[in-house]
Amino acid sequence: MATTAFQKVYTKISQITKATCSLKAKGVGYDELATIDGKLAQVVKIVGDDVTLQVFEGTGGIPTNAEVVFLGKAPTLKVSDQLAGRFFNAYGMPIDGGPEVEGREVEIGGPSVNPVRRKQPSELIATGIAGIDLNNTLVSGQKIPFFADPDQPFNEVMAMVALRAKADKIILGGMGMTNDDYYFFRNTFSSAGALDRIISFMNTTEDPAVERLLVPDMALAAAEYFAVEKHEKVLVLLTDMTSYADSLAIVSNRMDQIPSKDSMPGSLYSDLAKIYEKAVQFPDEVGGGSITIIAVTTLSGGDITHAVPDNTGYITEGQLFLRRDSDIGKVIVDPFRSLSRLKQLVAGKKTRKDHAQVMNAAIRLYSDAANAKTKMENGFDLTEYDKRCLDFAKEYADQLLAIDVNLDTTEMLDVTWGLFRKYFKLEEINIKKEFTDIYWK
Amino acid sequence: MMTKGTVSGVIANMVTLTVDGPVAQGEICYIETGGDRLMAEVIKVIGANVYVQVFESTRGLKVGSVAEFTGHMLEVKLAPGMLSKNFDGLQNDLDKMDGVFLKRGQYTDPLDEERIWDFTPIVKVGDSVIASDWLGQVEENSQPLKIMAPFQMEGVATVKTIAPAGQYKIKDVIAVLTDENGNDVEVNMIQHWPVKFAMTNYKQKPRPFKLLETGVRTIDTMNPIVEGGTGFIPGPFGTGKTVLQHAISKQAEADIVIIAACGERANEVVEIFTEFPELVDPHTGRKLMERTIIIANTSNMPVAAREASVYTAMTMAEYYRAMGLRVLLMADSTSRWAQALREMSNRMEELPGPDAFPMDLSALISNFYGRAGYVYLNNGEVGSITFIGTVSPAGGNLKEPVTENTRKVARCFYGLEQERADKKRYPAVNPIDSYSKYLEYPEFAEYIEKRINGTWIGKVNDLKTRMQRGKEIAEQINILGDDGVPVDYHVTFWKSEVIDFVILQQDAFDEVDAVTPLERQEEILNLVVDICNTDFEFVNFQEVVDYFKKLINVCKQMNYSVYKSEQYNDFKNQVVAMLEEHK
């Protein structure tokens, strides 16, 4: 980054840790950017003349006489329509060989939307996957993560959801993504002919870890441009937020903060909320654009009590779990642990009226099947009902829960009714008479 | 001349100032930066160094920026005109703010100075009054609101003049009082109060005893909360805390409902904005929004203001209680408030307590819950603040500081359970661990038996015992197998399932089932008690299972039917007929 005239250059660094540098400087603003021998850094602490900078690339190789230049601004992104179809690094610099983007420079991590200027989300996002559309319906303006172990095919499902979701723009924020996964996304979007709708901010495993902290804010600054100024439906994919949280922990550790649960900073909840709460449905008066966030939080051995998934669960509007079902040999969307908190805004309103009741009945019966399975494993005799539940569960998983399903919601409901009739008696499904009168035939 | 300060350090939202005069702990100041004025509160003083927490983003703030102190603590302005409004945690009117995004340093007046009120005097010239006594009355959304003598006034004053009935604005002088020292005090409709101090402008705070009807069966029937009572709802995410809280705030029999969205999702607040203006208060037939105030400090708003938001909400509740109204205060979630305290404590480098929370967390929680209550006002009238807070325990583990400290002070415990939520048994309130201490109050027993004209607590305790027994038997069946236990055991287990499916489980999204008035709850309770007291004869366990599944299905259809409708009576008769079958 070029220095401009009359900028004061400091050359005396008093303290260097793995992630931060400190020096004496005057007139520095909080959150301001600086370059240290060309490496980008941000002010994280000011005590009198002592200024502490967080160095995104890491401090390796920085000498105590490095040139420090303060840029007088927080991190920014240049926004314009030229962003579409482009691939950037965590600083918003092109990595696709194309030219730099021209546009208005906006500070990233800007203010939040006034809650009274939001609209209640009410537009269904159809993905064709029944484990999502039927049981955990997504709504535009929602924020929802996949909770998944690193070996599960969450990136594949996410790419599929993104392509089927009919968004005007898909913004991919990659944090600690492997190079292979990065190419997977590029190739998938490119072969679907969707490249012109994609904007990508990428921090791969080859890049410095602290740089990741910029990625979500970059992605969301771009999203806000298209949603607010262009009134578009924007889908933001953030993967993987656990890597993001790990970087937060690194910085807070270097700043000698007292860690709270699982060595995470005490501010983890607020830090994550600031990102996820950027999901919004704007009312028609301001153009009706929306930002929907689908994220990935990788788990360690399925443990959702770890601070990252736990705090995430309290912020996001539900979560999606993937699980390999050994009975059918496919990956399914787990109906017990997955949840979309906004589904009632569309289920039965934008979909057929029996949606909610059918969904609940099927899950209840599936849970009876799980109990029957436990009984069987413990060596007890199964009742005739137990056996029917088990058969139902297998077909239900195969025809509806598996991630390779592609149906519209009415078809999903009809398939479920078909399974009810095949395996159960009317009084066993506990559905309101109003619906059984129509669909139990 | 107010004290001034200059910024000497910045770490996130904690700023150090060097001051030129006296400052008070908790005093408010404004820091100038790049044309914005940032509100901040003093949290620690060491010599000339004053530590303040800033209620806004500190981006761009520089050493040397100037701060101006105000001489008062964080206060709210109280007057008619606050109902149906949406405030942030510092009582800014969110609807008055410009633009889609919240601009830093934008503060708006919570009150409307131009609105005209029909005022009726209560006191006469020559009357003696003390602080908080009612001087007159206006009406807002058909709620009678009292105009009171200044809360800070000391001793007994005499009414020198009182405005005649007529139309006034909140800044108009409606009375002149002569205080003990002979000074005349002009009184308008506006009061100020520092939010961190409890209002104690009442005569007595007895044990509460009056049922606060919520229409939620698992609360009213099993673990009732009372007017002026306290309760808390802990639960892991996804177990339905918010749905339950919204149900209570929609249906509770209260005059004023204040909802403090403290560090929670913005879309949940939007749901209230969107739905409450349409929904009808089941007790008065008026729109729900008319009795509701929302304090929205969502999770992405600055963390220091989150801490303030619950106090702002409580102070407003105390204002309405002093008018003799029944106030319901809901805070979602108190864990976010505790986390805000933790973040600040951490930045101040205080020695941490358990889970890095500040050491005085327990005291802060108990003082806060202590501000709720049922009170006799100085004029003999009554008012109440019922407080229900949610707790979001990390990892769903109830052995964490916020849950443990809340349990010490809240009298009702509605524990939400992951297992029930997974089985879609909503509301997922654990029927065995949850409790209401009010069931043990003789005052409550006397009140409830008068209200429903019969025994209640005995039946409820009987059902609780049956739930416990049902759980034990379920465990035995799991170990021994269906055939390994006597048929009776299956009957006992299925009776507990009837209690669960018919009373405890309730569909919050069904128009009819969502709210059950007390009269209907009594009828269901009696029906379920009848089922439980019936001696059934069955040959084998399969027969038990089939019979009870059918019975539960009919009962559920009854719950979905409009009370006393033909359909309802029809289902009820079916249940009664079924009871005869296996006697």
Interface residues (C-beta under 8 A of the other chain):
Chain A: K26 G27 V28 G29 Y30 D31 E32 V44 K45 I46 V47 G48 D49 A74 E107 G110 P111 S112 V113 N114 P115 V116 R117 R118 K119 Q120 P121 G141 Q142 V228 Q257 I258 P259 S260 K261 G266 S267 Y269 S270 A273 K274 E277 K278 V280 F282 V286 I304 T305 H306 A307 D310 N311 G313 Y314 I315 E317 G318 Q319 F336 R337 L339 R341 L342 Q344 A356 N360 I363 R364 S367 T374 K375 N378 F380 D381 T383 E384 Y385 E427 E428 N430 K432 K433
Chain B: S8 G9 V10 I11 A12 T16 S57 T58 R59 G60 L61 K62 V63 G64 N86 L94 D95 M97 G99 V100 F101 L102 K103 R104 P236 F237 G238 T242 G263 R265 A266 N267 V269 V270 E271 F273 T274 A296 T298 S299 N300 M301 V303 S333 R336 Q339 R342 E343 N346 E349 P352 D355 A356 S392 A394 G395 G396 N397 D422 K423 K424 N478 G481 D482 D483 F509 Q542 V545 K549 K550 I552 N553 K556 Q557 Y560
